[in-house]
Amino acid sequence: STVAMGANFSKRLERAEKTGVLSVQELNLTSLPDSMWRLRTLRILDISSNKLLKIPSQIGKLPMLTTLTCDHNKLKTLPAEACTLGKLELLSANHNTISSLPASLGSLAQLKKLLLAHNALCELPASVCTCAKLQVLDVSHNTLATLPVAFGALGALVDAKLAHNRLSSPLPPGLGRLSRLKDMDVSGNVM
């Protein structure tokens, strides 16, 4: 029942105030309750496996967030306000229907992992190339036709999962500068 779920949710919010961690997976949520946005000390938020159509702009009110996981929802985009989360290290939104990302994605200066597999992305914003700490990028199973020109500027990149897109050669210049790159999967593309 909705009432029972509401009580359960309140308990989770109370616990999250103490722990800085909130996991609300598999609750069939179509929206997020306003009470969540007062958890200013929240570090880890997992809202995976719900029925969310969007993440509200209030996500920007969680300045301590280091991990945002929203896999297996029905998201079409991510709000620009998510890009104001200066401490965010992991952004995971696999298995949604995301077709575009905020142009300001590059302002996530601490971002280490960006996981966007199984979406509907046809391009990455150029600013992603300014995410100087990005180590893992998974954009496999999308519809990317190109990579941003400055892709070679991602100096911390260790693992680039680019499989099953519509990438065609040539890849952007400067990939040779990716000195830490250990694995770059481009299988299942048009190359």
Secondary structure, DSSP 8 states (H G I E B T S, - for coil): -HHHHHHHHHHHHHHHHHHSEEE--SS--SS--GGGGG-TT--EEE--SS--S---GGGGG-TT--EEE--SS--SB--GGGGG-TT--EEE--SS---B--GGGGG-TT--EEE--SS--S---GGGGG-TT--EEE--SS------GGGGG-TT--EEE--SS---S---TTGGG-TT--EEE-TTS--
